[in-house]
Amino acid sequence: MSTLDESTREVAVTAHDLPLACPRPGAPLWARHPRVFLDILKPADGTVACPYCGTVYRFTGERPKGHH
């Protein structure tokens, strides 16, 4: 996971972070909710929001080729 902006709750992720699940490992106890996997590669703009907490994940870098 590259960066976390607490003011907007936006997280930049790379192919190394896949498969993507929210909350992320190491999240503080107050930010915990049921774990949900997010398909960040499907939207054309490479962004997806968590349905529980609203954190926006934005894919950056080269997309993986084939299976990851």
ABEGO torsion letter per residue (X at the ends): XABBBAAAGBBBBBAAAOBBBOBBBGBBAAABBBBBBBBAAABAAGBBBBAAAGBBBBBBEBBBBEBX
